[in-house]
Amino acid sequence: MSLIAFPLLLIPFAFFNIVVFLLNMPLSDEEKSAVFELPLVSEPTLPLFFDHSMPVTIGDFIVAVGILLLYVEVLKAVRPGGKGFIDHLLSLILFIAMAGELVFVPRAASPTLFLLAVLGFVDFITGLSVHMVQPKAVFERAQRAPPPLQEESGHS
């Protein structure tokens, strides 16, 4: 299965829109939108007791998924062959859509969407940066490669 020409950050962006517009769920109200709780240490002394917890909200979960998918996007960009023009264009379109929704849709304005837009910008800039540097690196490696061994003419 090839993930070329599909911006993976579209997944958390779509999930964000489903949560906000279709399900009308709050993203950051810790009491109402906690997906699960992580135990935290109350004091940095030994022995460690897990008597406190930190609620992880839906917004936190969406951003965490976005960060993991950004890692996959970076791996797609740095592999040989890398991202093509269409991938960069789709990343730019997705970033513009996220930023546009953040600015022009008051109901969607939240820290979660802001962080998703930042991830989209990082995806776009990383893809461009890798794309600009990669051909130089391949060209430099080809110049540093030793010349091929020439066969000896067989007079013994």
Secondary structure, DSSP 8 states (H G I E B T S, - for coil): ---TT--TTHHHHHHHHIIIIIS---SS-TTTSEEEEEEE-SSSSSS----EEEEEEHHHHHHHHHHHHHHHHHHHHHSTT---HHHHHHHHHHHHHHHHHHHH-GGG-SHHHHHHHHHHHHHHHHHHHHHHHHHHHHHHHHHHS-----------
